[in-house]
């Protein structure tokens, strides 16, 4: 990997940990990680993007690693999370950028494209599609549909419950999350039916070893992100569906007009959960390119790194030249 610079930025009333590499005068490109990941989840993209001439910025998102992790859930709504990145761009003098997001990083990328269309020149989402603002908060629909059944997002709503389960053995938690949402298990294995009172890991597999795409050295970065801190900040992202819905009212009728790329693994359970949103996405993004990657689960930028890099670099050459 290219040599990395590390900074702790005072932005938006928090400290944001940021890794950067690539030519100082290269066009800015931001990589936003998801849950429960870390900046190092982009390890297989950082070098190729920097080599292509981009100034690559990889934050530890609010709640993760060396960045601030406020206790109150309300500190993690999407507008606030976007504000972290916007303020960091301001501080670094990035007047324009391409923003790439995976998992929870994707909604931040999509919203940044809506909030700052003059700044965000191109946008890439992986795993989580964009379908616009729903008619009601998504959490309300989940509660109606899963009233008597387990859903991991509902399980995450009460502060402290999922934290106790996930913090009890952090290496096991990360190992199980990686395995049970990857192409190593049958599609939608993570979404198996179980009663509403079940635990997150009930019925799931503990492989006992790391996946082929995450060696011991890489895994150490994931562990470092959560050791001594736990998952409370990361889980707080899930506790803002109502607040996100309220704070995005002004964006309800807006469409993403910038060039956009969306990548999804064919075995990613998010594809099942977001089936309706996937159908709506072409109606909400004017200039959309999308690809379904074969034999790929949720951790797309690592499970199929070569294909992701090929598609990403081709998209950037067309729409955001270094």
VMD Tcl script that draws the C-alpha trace (Angstrom):
set ca {
  {0.00 0.00 0.00}
  {1.16 3.57 -0.68}
  {2.55 5.52 2.24}
  {-0.27 7.06 4.19}
  {-0.55 10.36 6.01}
  {-2.66 10.48 9.16}
  {-4.40 13.53 10.61}
  {-6.82 14.24 13.42}
  {-9.15 16.98 12.19}
  {-11.34 19.17 14.40}
  {-14.55 19.38 12.37}
  {-18.27 19.61 13.06}
  {-17.74 19.47 16.86}
  {-15.84 16.16 16.71}
  {-12.38 14.83 16.00}
  {-12.27 13.04 12.65}
  {-9.42 10.62 12.02}
  {-8.32 10.76 8.39}
  {-5.84 8.78 6.30}
  {-4.69 10.24 2.98}
  {-2.42 9.30 0.10}
  {-1.80 10.05 -3.54}
  {-0.52 13.20 -5.30}
  {-1.07 16.35 -3.28}
  {-2.50 18.02 -6.38}
  {-4.59 15.01 -7.45}
  {-8.36 15.30 -7.75}
  {-9.93 14.54 -4.37}
  {-11.59 11.15 -3.95}
  {-13.16 10.07 -0.66}
  {-13.71 6.48 0.48}
  {-16.38 6.05 3.18}
  {-16.53 2.73 5.02}
  {-19.55 0.98 6.51}
  {-20.55 -1.27 9.44}
  {-18.80 -2.91 11.21}
  {-15.70 -2.01 9.23}
  {-12.85 0.45 9.28}
  {-10.82 2.69 7.01}
  {-8.60 -0.31 6.20}
  {-11.52 -2.05 4.48}
  {-10.48 0.02 1.42}
  {-6.95 -1.43 1.49}
  {-7.29 -3.01 -1.97}
  {-8.54 0.22 -3.59}
  {-6.22 2.78 -1.99}
  {-3.08 1.90 -3.99}
  {-4.69 1.65 -7.45}
  {-6.60 4.90 -6.96}
  {-3.52 6.78 -5.77}
  {-1.51 5.33 -8.65}
  {-4.17 6.60 -11.05}
  {-3.47 10.13 -9.81}
  {-6.22 10.71 -7.23}
  {-5.76 12.32 -3.84}
  {-7.42 9.61 -1.76}
  {-8.96 10.48 1.62}
  {-10.17 7.67 3.90}
  {-11.83 8.77 7.15}
  {-12.59 6.69 10.17}
  {-16.25 7.58 10.26}
  {-17.85 9.12 13.35}
  {-18.09 6.41 16.03}
  {-15.14 4.39 14.72}
  {-11.46 4.07 15.58}
  {-9.72 7.30 16.53}
  {-12.67 9.49 15.53}
  {-15.04 10.79 18.18}
  {-17.85 8.49 19.30}
  {-20.56 10.53 21.04}
  {-22.77 8.50 23.36}
  {-26.10 10.02 22.30}
  {-27.70 8.33 19.27}
  {-28.99 11.67 17.93}
  {-25.39 12.63 17.10}
  {-25.38 10.13 14.21}
  {-28.12 11.27 11.82}
  {-27.27 11.39 8.12}
  {-27.15 15.18 7.83}
  {-24.69 15.34 10.71}
  {-22.59 12.53 9.23}
  {-22.51 14.35 5.90}
  {-21.49 17.47 7.78}
  {-18.39 15.68 9.07}
  {-17.21 15.01 5.53}
  {-18.21 18.43 4.20}
  {-16.33 20.17 7.02}
  {-13.26 18.01 6.42}
  {-13.37 18.84 2.71}
  {-13.58 22.54 3.58}
  {-10.60 22.28 5.93}
  {-8.53 20.49 3.29}
  {-9.56 22.85 0.49}
  {-11.41 20.18 -1.53}
  {-13.76 22.28 -3.62}
  {-14.84 19.25 -5.61}
  {-14.68 15.51 -5.06}
  {-15.85 12.07 -6.02}
  {-17.35 10.25 -3.05}
  {-17.39 6.46 -2.79}
  {-19.33 4.71 -0.02}
  {-19.89 1.10 1.03}
  {-22.69 -0.12 3.34}
  {-23.54 2.84 5.66}
  {-20.95 4.87 3.77}
  {-23.19 4.63 0.69}
  {-26.15 6.59 2.18}
  {-23.67 9.27 3.25}
  {-22.29 9.38 -0.30}
  {-25.78 9.54 -1.84}
  {-26.89 12.31 0.53}
  {-23.71 14.30 -0.11}
  {-24.49 14.15 -3.82}
  {-27.91 15.67 -3.07}
  {-26.69 18.22 -0.54}
  {-23.67 19.46 -2.49}
  {-24.22 18.89 -6.22}
  {-21.66 21.57 -7.15}
  {-18.98 19.88 -5.05}
  {-19.71 16.17 -5.54}
  {-18.92 15.66 -9.21}
  {-19.43 11.89 -9.23}
  {-20.72 9.39 -6.69}
  {-20.33 5.66 -6.12}
  {-22.43 3.46 -3.85}
  {-21.69 -0.15 -2.98}
  {-24.20 -2.57 -1.42}
  {-26.79 0.02 -0.33}
  {-28.86 1.58 -3.15}
  {-30.54 4.99 -3.27}
  {-34.29 5.21 -3.67}
  {-35.07 8.67 -2.39}
  {-36.84 9.62 0.83}
  {-39.53 7.05 1.73}
  {-43.11 8.04 2.52}
  {-42.50 7.19 6.16}
  {-39.41 6.32 8.21}
  {-38.07 2.94 7.14}
  {-37.95 1.78 10.76}
  {-41.76 2.12 10.99}
  {-42.17 -0.19 8.02}
  {-39.75 -2.68 9.57}
  {-41.68 -2.69 12.83}
  {-44.90 -3.38 10.97}
  {-43.45 -6.13 8.76}
  {-41.36 -7.84 11.46}
  {-43.69 -7.46 14.44}
  {-43.24 -11.10 15.53}
  {-39.94 -11.89 13.81}
  {-36.28 -11.03 14.29}
  {-34.71 -8.30 12.20}
  {-31.19 -7.23 12.98}
  {-31.97 -3.52 12.55}
  {-34.82 -3.74 15.05}
  {-32.47 -5.67 17.35}
  {-30.05 -2.73 17.17}
  {-32.59 -0.10 18.25}
  {-32.39 -0.33 22.06}
  {-29.06 1.09 23.26}
  {-27.07 -1.45 25.21}
  {-28.71 -4.65 23.95}
  {-26.63 -5.30 20.83}
  {-23.60 -3.69 22.46}
  {-23.51 -6.34 25.19}
  {-23.77 -9.12 22.65}
  {-21.21 -7.75 20.21}
  {-18.73 -6.36 22.75}
  {-18.50 -9.67 24.64}
  {-16.01 -11.11 22.12}
  {-14.97 -8.56 19.51}
  {-12.83 -10.90 17.35}
  {-15.70 -13.43 17.23}
  {-18.22 -10.69 16.39}
  {-16.16 -9.40 13.47}
  {-15.36 -12.88 12.24}
  {-19.03 -13.90 12.31}
  {-20.24 -10.71 10.64}
  {-17.69 -11.16 7.85}
  {-18.52 -14.83 7.31}
  {-22.32 -14.85 7.60}
  {-22.93 -12.06 5.07}
  {-20.33 -13.19 2.54}
  {-20.42 -15.50 -0.46}
  {-19.13 -18.31 1.81}
  {-22.71 -18.97 3.00}
  {-25.95 -19.44 1.02}
  {-27.61 -16.23 -0.13}
  {-29.66 -14.59 2.65}
  {-28.32 -16.97 5.30}
  {-27.94 -13.90 7.53}
  {-31.67 -13.18 7.12}
  {-32.89 -16.57 8.34}
  {-36.21 -16.68 10.18}
  {-36.07 -16.60 13.98}
  {-38.30 -15.20 16.73}
  {-38.29 -11.54 17.66}
  {-36.46 -12.17 20.93}
  {-33.54 -14.02 19.36}
  {-29.93 -12.90 19.57}
  {-27.98 -11.54 16.64}
  {-25.79 -14.63 16.30}
  {-28.44 -17.28 16.98}
  {-28.42 -19.72 14.07}
  {-25.31 -18.22 12.46}
  {-21.95 -19.88 11.90}
  {-18.66 -19.17 13.64}
  {-16.09 -20.31 11.06}
  {-13.26 -20.14 13.58}
  {-10.94 -18.70 10.91}
  {-10.72 -15.50 8.93}
  {-12.07 -15.28 5.38}
  {-9.57 -15.61 2.56}
  {-9.98 -11.92 1.71}
  {-9.01 -10.70 5.22}
  {-5.64 -11.89 6.47}
  {-4.34 -11.51 10.02}
  {-2.62 -8.20 9.33}
  {-5.76 -6.69 7.81}
  {-7.92 -8.08 10.62}
  {-5.72 -6.33 13.18}
  {-6.96 -2.99 11.83}
  {-10.58 -4.05 12.32}
  {-9.78 -5.13 15.88}
  {-7.98 -1.88 16.60}
  {-11.06 0.04 15.47}
  {-13.29 -1.51 18.16}
  {-10.96 -2.69 20.94}
  {-11.38 -0.54 24.04}
  {-14.35 1.24 22.50}
  {-16.84 -1.39 21.45}
  {-19.68 -0.93 19.01}
  {-21.85 1.76 20.59}
  {-20.89 4.47 18.09}
  {-21.24 2.17 15.09}
  {-24.63 0.92 16.29}
  {-25.89 4.46 16.87}
  {-25.98 4.92 13.10}
  {-28.94 2.50 13.09}
  {-30.88 4.53 15.69}
  {-31.67 7.53 13.51}
  {-34.22 6.39 10.93}
  {-36.89 8.77 12.25}
  {-34.39 11.60 12.62}
  {-32.95 10.97 9.14}
  {-36.46 11.09 7.69}
  {-37.26 14.35 9.49}
  {-33.99 16.06 8.58}
  {-34.13 15.16 4.87}
  {-37.59 16.58 4.17}
  {-36.10 19.36 2.01}
  {-34.42 16.71 -0.17}
  {-37.56 14.62 -0.73}
  {-38.12 15.65 -4.36}
  {-34.48 15.93 -5.37}
  {-32.80 13.54 -7.80}
  {-29.11 12.71 -8.10}
  {-27.99 14.28 -11.36}
  {-24.26 13.52 -11.20}
  {-22.73 10.45 -12.83}
  {-23.33 7.57 -10.43}
  {-22.05 4.02 -10.15}
  {-23.70 1.30 -8.06}
  {-22.14 -2.09 -7.30}
  {-23.84 -5.03 -5.59}
  {-22.81 -8.61 -4.88}
  {-25.18 -11.29 -6.14}
  {-25.12 -12.99 -2.70}
  {-25.40 -9.83 -0.62}
  {-28.41 -10.04 1.73}
  {-28.83 -6.28 1.41}
  {-29.97 -6.93 -2.16}
  {-32.92 -8.88 -0.77}
  {-33.72 -6.33 1.93}
  {-33.52 -3.45 -0.56}
  {-35.28 -5.12 -3.50}
  {-37.87 -2.33 -3.76}
  {-35.24 0.41 -3.50}
  {-33.21 -1.25 -6.25}
  {-36.22 -0.99 -8.57}
  {-36.73 2.66 -7.66}
  {-33.10 3.70 -8.02}
  {-33.11 4.36 -11.80}
  {-36.03 6.74 -11.26}
  {-34.05 8.75 -8.69}
  {-30.61 8.82 -10.35}
  {-30.48 10.41 -13.79}
  {-27.09 9.08 -14.92}
  {-26.77 5.63 -13.35}
  {-24.43 2.75 -14.17}
  {-24.93 -0.41 -12.12}
  {-23.36 -3.86 -11.96}
  {-24.16 -7.10 -10.15}
  {-20.95 -8.93 -9.25}
  {-20.96 -12.73 -9.35}
  {-20.04 -14.95 -6.40}
  {-19.89 -11.94 -4.12}
  {-21.42 -11.22 -0.74}
  {-21.66 -7.99 1.21}
  {-17.95 -7.17 1.52}
  {-17.71 -6.34 -2.14}
  {-14.53 -4.24 -2.27}
  {-12.57 -7.13 -0.74}
  {-14.44 -10.23 -1.90}
  {-14.15 -9.10 -5.53}
  {-11.43 -6.46 -5.30}
  {-10.06 -6.82 -8.84}
  {-13.50 -6.45 -10.45}
  {-14.45 -3.55 -8.18}
  {-11.21 -1.77 -9.06}
  {-11.72 -2.38 -12.78}
  {-15.26 -0.99 -12.74}
  {-14.41 1.89 -10.43}
  {-11.38 3.05 -12.41}
  {-13.29 2.79 -15.70}
  {-16.12 4.87 -14.26}
  {-13.67 7.49 -12.99}
  {-11.90 7.70 -16.35}
  {-15.24 8.52 -17.98}
  {-16.57 10.93 -15.42}
  {-13.88 12.16 -13.03}
  {-10.45 12.15 -14.66}
  {-7.50 12.51 -12.34}
}
mol new
graphics top color blue
foreach p $ca { graphics top sphere $p radius 0.5 }
foreach p [lrange $ca 0 end-1] q [lrange $ca 1 end] { graphics top cylinder $p $q radius 0.2 }
display resetview
